[in-house]
């Protein structure tokens, strides 16, 4: 099994930060910006599965909206299953991010990206002797 997920999910802060920015993506399959974020932040912004921007009420409304479609899928493909296709979530299953918390995480992302760039640039300068203090 690989050390890191082949297709990781990213925190809501990352997704919200890069959403719809044409400067960051060549096309819909380009994930370069995510690889850069992983590298510069040491994977700090991979999604926490308990974290959500969807409230419990919104999650329940989504499940309700698709009850008929989910029942069809269950009856068509999971005929031996006794339980529901999706287990009904409890409010304590998720940590809901407020808009303020999401904004704070985005600023943390920006600071982490800058820190990662500074470390890499400084390492490059030190290797070339440019960043060495003068002896005068």
Kinemage of the C-alpha trace (Angstrom):
@kinemage 1
@onewidth
@group {chain A} dominant
@subgroup {mainchain}
@vectorlist {calphas} color= white
{ca unk a 1} P 0.000 0.000 0.000
{ca unk a 2} L 1.375 3.480 -0.854
{ca unk a 3} L 2.652 5.704 1.969
{ca unk a 4} L 0.355 8.540 0.846
{ca unk a 5} L -3.113 8.258 -0.683
{ca unk a 6} L -3.153 8.100 -4.480
{ca unk a 7} L -6.070 10.513 -4.626
{ca unk a 8} L -6.191 12.471 -1.368
{ca unk a 9} L -8.999 14.821 -0.468
{ca unk a 10} L -8.084 18.307 0.644
{ca unk a 11} L -9.372 20.459 3.458
{ca unk a 12} L -12.275 22.774 2.761
{ca unk a 13} L -9.835 25.679 3.177
{ca unk a 14} L -7.738 24.433 0.230
{ca unk a 15} L -10.751 23.678 -1.943
{ca unk a 16} L -12.307 27.080 -1.211
{ca unk a 17} L -8.966 28.845 -1.733
{ca unk a 18} L -8.274 27.415 -5.216
{ca unk a 19} L -11.881 27.064 -6.440
{ca unk a 20} L -12.486 28.443 -9.906
{ca unk a 21} L -9.096 30.127 -10.271
{ca unk a 22} L -8.081 29.712 -13.930
{ca unk a 23} L -4.494 30.759 -13.160
{ca unk a 24} L -3.955 27.615 -11.062
{ca unk a 25} L -5.219 24.902 -13.431
{ca unk a 26} L -4.409 24.029 -17.070
{ca unk a 27} L -7.561 21.903 -17.325
{ca unk a 28} L -9.973 19.867 -15.208
{ca unk a 29} L -7.404 17.063 -14.766
{ca unk a 30} L -4.516 19.284 -13.639
{ca unk a 31} L -3.675 18.605 -10.001
{ca unk a 32} L -0.288 20.347 -9.962
{ca unk a 33} L -1.441 23.041 -7.545
{ca unk a 34} L -2.497 20.352 -5.061
{ca unk a 35} L 0.903 18.629 -5.317
{ca unk a 36} L 2.608 21.981 -4.685
{ca unk a 37} L 0.391 22.581 -1.649
{ca unk a 38} L 1.217 19.086 -0.336
{ca unk a 39} L 4.942 19.663 -0.824
{ca unk a 40} L 5.111 23.161 0.653
{ca unk a 41} L 2.908 22.402 3.659
{ca unk a 42} L 4.056 18.837 4.444
{ca unk a 43} L 0.535 17.457 3.852
{ca unk a 44} L -0.957 19.628 6.628
{ca unk a 45} L -4.033 20.379 4.548
{ca unk a 46} L -5.228 16.915 3.626
{ca unk a 47} L -8.896 16.670 4.574
{ca unk a 48} L -9.872 15.719 8.115
{ca unk a 49} L -12.780 13.299 7.531
{ca unk a 50} L -14.685 14.677 10.548
{ca unk a 51} L -14.528 18.256 9.303
{ca unk a 52} L -17.392 19.627 7.221
{ca unk a 53} L -18.863 22.894 6.018
{ca unk a 54} L -22.242 21.165 5.709
{ca unk a 55} L -24.376 21.261 8.854
{ca unk a 56} L -26.235 18.225 10.149
{ca unk a 57} L -29.522 19.732 8.976
{ca unk a 58} L -28.140 20.284 5.465
{ca unk a 59} L -26.744 16.722 5.380
{ca unk a 60} L -30.132 15.298 6.416
{ca unk a 61} L -31.890 17.410 3.762
{ca unk a 62} L -29.537 16.003 1.095
{ca unk a 63} L -30.236 12.439 2.198
{ca unk a 64} L -33.970 13.162 2.183
{ca unk a 65} L -33.811 14.714 -1.289
{ca unk a 66} L -32.183 11.580 -2.730
{ca unk a 67} L -34.146 8.955 -0.787
{ca unk a 68} L -35.875 7.577 -3.901
{ca unk a 69} L -32.682 7.465 -5.980
{ca unk a 70} L -30.741 5.805 -3.134
{ca unk a 71} L -33.509 3.230 -2.696
{ca unk a 72} L -33.342 2.430 -6.421
{ca unk a 73} L -29.539 1.962 -6.267
{ca unk a 74} L -29.853 -0.249 -3.179
{ca unk a 75} L -32.596 -2.394 -4.717
{ca unk a 76} L -30.772 -2.665 -8.031
{ca unk a 77} L -27.175 -3.285 -6.904
{ca unk a 78} L -27.253 -4.260 -3.225
{ca unk a 79} L -30.194 -6.639 -3.014
{ca unk a 80} L -28.559 -8.698 -0.251
{ca unk a 81} L -28.073 -5.687 2.023
{ca unk a 82} L -30.483 -5.395 4.947
{ca unk a 83} L -29.593 -1.877 6.060
{ca unk a 84} L -29.961 1.465 4.340
{ca unk a 85} L -27.588 2.445 1.550
{ca unk a 86} L -26.265 5.256 3.768
{ca unk a 87} L -26.322 5.176 7.555
{ca unk a 88} L -28.088 8.210 8.949
{ca unk a 89} L -25.450 10.534 10.427
{ca unk a 90} L -25.581 11.920 13.950
{ca unk a 91} L -24.845 15.582 14.687
{ca unk a 92} L -21.677 14.603 16.588
{ca unk a 93} L -20.285 12.682 13.584
{ca unk a 94} L -18.890 15.896 12.077
{ca unk a 95} L -17.109 19.032 13.216
{ca unk a 96} L -18.827 21.827 11.310
{ca unk a 97} L -16.590 24.712 10.268
{ca unk a 98} L -18.014 28.176 10.681
{ca unk a 99} L -17.238 30.756 7.975
{ca unk a 100} L -14.797 32.387 10.418
{ca unk a 101} L -12.998 29.096 11.055
{ca unk a 102} L -12.769 28.459 7.305
{ca unk a 103} L -11.302 31.938 6.764
{ca unk a 104} L -8.749 31.351 9.544
{ca unk a 105} L -7.736 28.034 7.953
{ca unk a 106} L -7.260 29.742 4.582
{ca unk a 107} L -4.925 32.310 6.189
{ca unk a 108} L -3.082 29.434 7.853
{ca unk a 109} L -2.756 27.843 4.411
{ca unk a 110} L -1.307 31.064 2.958
{ca unk a 111} L 1.187 31.372 5.825
{ca unk a 112} L 2.194 27.705 5.435
{ca unk a 113} L 2.715 28.133 1.695
{ca unk a 114} L 4.897 31.206 2.273
{ca unk a 115} L 6.883 29.360 4.954
{ca unk a 116} L 7.410 26.403 2.588
{ca unk a 117} L 8.601 28.751 -0.181
{ca unk a 118} L 10.954 30.599 2.172
{ca unk a 119} L 12.517 27.313 3.317
{ca unk a 120} L 13.054 26.105 -0.253
{ca unk a 121} L 14.413 29.426 -1.514
{ca unk a 122} L 16.710 29.766 1.510
{ca unk a 123} L 17.987 26.208 0.996
{ca unk a 124} L 18.727 27.024 -2.646
{ca unk a 125} L 20.497 30.245 -1.719
{ca unk a 126} L 22.575 28.467 0.918
{ca unk a 127} L 23.599 25.744 -1.544
{ca unk a 128} L 24.783 28.352 -4.013
{ca unk a 129} L 26.575 30.391 -1.339
{ca unk a 130} L 24.379 33.421 -2.015
{ca unk a 131} L 22.646 33.337 1.354
{ca unk a 132} L 25.857 33.071 3.397
{ca unk a 133} L 26.545 35.978 5.754
{ca unk a 134} L 29.522 38.117 4.826
{ca unk a 135} L 32.670 37.912 6.947
{ca unk a 136} L 33.375 41.623 6.933
